[in-house]
Amino acid sequence: MERCGRCHHLLLLAPLLLALSAAPAWAGAAPVDVLRALRFPALPDGVRRARGICPADVAYRVSRPAQLSAPTRQLFPGGFPKDFSLLTAVRTRPGLQAPLLTLYSAQGVRQLGLELGRPVRFLYEDQTGRPQPPAQPVFRGLSLADGKWHRVAVAVKGQSVTLIIDCKKRVTRPLPRSARPVLDTRGVIIFGARVLDEEVFEGDIQELSIIPGVQAAYESCDQKELECEGGWRDRPQRQQSHRTQRSPKQQPPRLHRPQNQEPQAQVRELGAPQTAARPGEGSHHHSAPGSPRPM
């Protein structure tokens, strides 16, 4: 009887053990601070410290010829997450249309990217080649090329991608990728540039993080103060010695993750370069990770 009882306990544990063994390596992974991983605090060529959104914030001013890169596996040793949040606080040179971040496969395929400007473009291609270029998400009617600070959150989940700007505008677009998308981490991740592309990022950046799951994107507005002493850095600052205590009506609007992240065609106003490393090398100055295939 005792032996049978042990067998019974093992049978009960079997589903749990199977579930744990089937879980992807990136499940439960920590957030990735891309700026730190690309050694921004060390101020490589083309990067210097700058004032951030708030007077006490530290940002980095990026100018030519800064092109920073690192092996993708160095940032994502357990694989790139299927669903994820990308958070950034950025101020570009006025009129700029350039990539902020690009992820290449070992064969040089451009798998992931965020392009700032007017419009904003999100680039994605999984191991099956989906979605094809005509179906790549484009956020028309939105601009991040006005020379002002913007907080940007991108939420990728299932078959859609949502862009949230300054906690006020939220747009969702279809992302017709495969049911089990995989991004190759044997290539490189490049900041502010693309291989064989003259356009490079120029401006200030305070944050750039990639976090497994979409919760971080929808909760980012609850966790960050959009105002500094009564207004944005770009607006006139109030003369006061302490932070203003806002009434409930003055609180920034909160964004809540929708029950179903369905594509929406309209913007909703919410009321309320080092050289690219070859796989296996550390961060260094830029060389092409192969012969990239244009998307």
GUFI-717298 format. One record per residue (C-alpha): x, y, z. Coordinates in steps of 0.001 Angstrom, whole numbers. Layout:
// residues N
east  north  up
X  Y  Z
...
***
This chain:
// residues 295
east  north  up
0  0  0
2825  2369  847
4430  1691  -2514
1163  2348  -4330
742  5579  -2380
4126  6764  -3633
3123  5894  -7190
-52  7928  -6733
1970  10979  -5640
4283  10605  -8622
1314  10495  -10974
-10  13707  -9458
3346  15412  -9932
3775  14247  -13521
1660  17011  -15165
3545  19667  -13204
6922  18244  -14204
5847  18067  -17837
4653  21667  -17757
7911  22866  -16263
9978  20966  -18809
7887  22395  -21658
8193  25998  -20480
10408  28138  -22743
13790  29154  -21378
12815  32832  -21441
9773  32292  -19211
10291  34339  -16064
13371  36040  -17510
14423  39392  -16080
13992  42690  -17953
16857  43557  -20305
18353  47036  -19979
19543  47495  -23555
21435  50724  -22874
23483  49115  -20124
24060  45963  -22175
25421  48108  -25018
27690  49974  -22553
26082  53415  -22858
27219  54376  -19311
30843  53935  -20476
30257  56689  -23069
31636  55025  -26214
32399  57075  -29332
29443  59191  -30388
27720  59005  -26984
27785  61576  -24176
25714  62288  -21125
22773  64655  -21411
19929  65921  -19274
16909  63650  -19210
13195  64292  -19035
13493  65513  -15457
16433  67602  -14197
17802  64729  -12105
17460  62123  -14881
20491  60916  -16826
20109  60514  -20576
22558  59906  -23414
23028  62066  -26486
23802  59959  -29541
25402  61429  -32654
27275  60133  -35661
29188  57856  -35945
27816  55999  -32908
26622  52506  -33824
26515  50178  -30871
25915  46460  -31045
26268  43186  -29190
25526  39491  -29746
21812  38975  -29206
22479  35870  -27122
24428  38033  -24689
21229  39969  -23926
18825  37015  -24252
20687  33837  -23226
17410  31961  -22794
15970  33034  -26152
13911  36005  -27234
10440  36118  -25639
7412  35388  -27792
5297  38137  -26207
7136  41168  -24860
7148  44852  -23949
9604  47387  -25333
9890  50598  -23309
11836  53705  -24257
12068  57399  -23423
13506  59258  -26373
13914  62626  -28072
15050  62510  -31701
16506  65164  -33936
13563  67026  -35548
12521  65468  -38833
14485  62254  -38239
13323  58960  -39735
15688  56281  -38472
15849  52944  -36632
16074  52880  -32864
16833  49168  -32505
17358  46325  -34980
17816  42604  -34335
19496  40457  -37019
19607  36679  -37332
22846  34738  -37883
22052  34785  -41616
21649  38585  -41618
17854  38621  -41741
16319  41667  -40095
13981  40042  -37584
12899  42875  -35312
13086  46640  -35318
11487  49872  -34230
11795  52830  -36595
11078  56298  -35248
9864  59287  -37203
6710  60025  -39103
5269  57455  -39365
6414  54978  -36700
7198  51512  -38081
7461  48181  -36263
9440  45489  -38060
9071  41790  -37306
9922  38557  -39141
9842  35155  -37467
11514  31883  -38487
8829  31263  -41136
9277  34670  -42781
6031  36041  -41373
4655  38592  -41600
5608  39499  -45162
6643  43144  -45784
3205  44317  -47004
1773  43236  -43641
4436  44932  -41506
2757  47258  -38955
2896  50988  -39788
1525  53559  -37346
496  56398  -39622
-673  59663  -38153
1817  59382  -35283
5103  61263  -35156
8132  60942  -32907
10232  63342  -34980
9186  66643  -33404
12302  67143  -31285
10399  66605  -28008
10697  63965  -25295
8325  61022  -25678
7685  57933  -23583
6990  55016  -25908
5726  51552  -24986
5303  48683  -27439
3295  45598  -26477
3621  42500  -28687
1158  39719  -27928
-254  37007  -30139
-1236  38364  -33522
-1095  42077  -32721
1206  44886  -31630
138  47951  -29654
1964  51278  -29591
1441  53607  -26616
2809  57161  -26797
3009  59458  -23767
239  57473  -22048
-2262  59374  -24185
-2372  57679  -27568
-2739  53957  -28080
-2939  52221  -31458
-3109  48498  -32179
-2137  46910  -35489
-2310  43306  -36750
882  41249  -36554
153  38107  -38609
3089  36018  -37406
3103  32249  -36941
1476  30578  -33943
4879  29669  -32473
7178  32497  -33591
10904  32224  -32939
13568  34905  -33332
17144  33735  -33854
19455  34921  -31059
22689  33803  -32777
22942  37126  -34600
23433  40685  -33361
21354  43504  -31951
22232  46997  -33197
21276  50354  -31735
20420  53287  -33979
21347  51820  -37342
20678  49154  -39946
23190  47369  -42123
23500  48997  -45573
21313  51925  -44502
22541  55506  -44268
19898  56654  -41789
21097  56524  -38184
19584  57601  -34904
20501  61066  -33660
19053  62434  -30446
18686  61763  -26730
17632  58529  -25073
16957  57900  -21391
15598  54359  -21357
15460  51300  -23605
14257  48038  -22077
12764  44769  -23325
10659  42788  -20852
8954  39399  -21318
5152  39749  -21385
3009  42786  -22185
2105  43774  -18637
5075  46147  -18374
3927  48150  -21391
424  48680  -20019
1614  49438  -16500
4450  51776  -17511
2219  54828  -17161
1342  53880  -13587
4994  53573  -12613
6554  56656  -14206
5965  60335  -13584
5328  62137  -16850
5738  65535  -15243
8674  67156  -13487
7868  69983  -11113
4605  70723  -12876
5510  70110  -16524
7677  68396  -19094
11283  69401  -19372
10446  70981  -22744
7823  73196  -21121
8519  76132  -18818
9323  74900  -15327
7546  76232  -12275
9673  77882  -9649
9141  75799  -6542
11260  73947  -4041
9243  70763  -3836
7120  68529  -6051
3560  69694  -6428
908  67541  -4825
-1655  66868  -7539
-5328  66364  -6826
-6960  63162  -8114
-8303  65043  -11156
-4805  66100  -12100
-3335  62593  -12064
-2042  61301  -15436
-4511  58967  -17157
-3935  55280  -16572
-3854  52726  -19328
-5364  49337  -18687
-4591  46290  -20735
-7657  45398  -22835
-9258  42039  -22371
-8572  41158  -25999
-5796  42911  -27857
-7672  43262  -31156
-6456  45407  -34079
-7811  48940  -34082
-7596  51212  -37067
-7666  54521  -35255
-5691  56421  -32695
-7595  56591  -29436
-7181  59594  -27204
-7290  58219  -23678
-9119  60730  -21621
-8708  60941  -18810
27103  52843  -33761
30061  50415  -32226
30396  47923  -35133
28072  44958  -35189
29519  41947  -33377
29611  38552  -34969
27816  35893  -33017
29859  34870  -30004
31833  38115  -29757
31414  40875  -27184
30220  44437  -27812
32463  46194  -30314
32452  48476  -33340
30103  47617  -36269
30512  45008  -39018
27679  43429  -40951
26358  40165  -39474
26308  38528  -42876
24431  39510  -45974
21168  40892  -44671
18122  40167  -46711
15929  43287  -47009
12479  42902  -45673
***
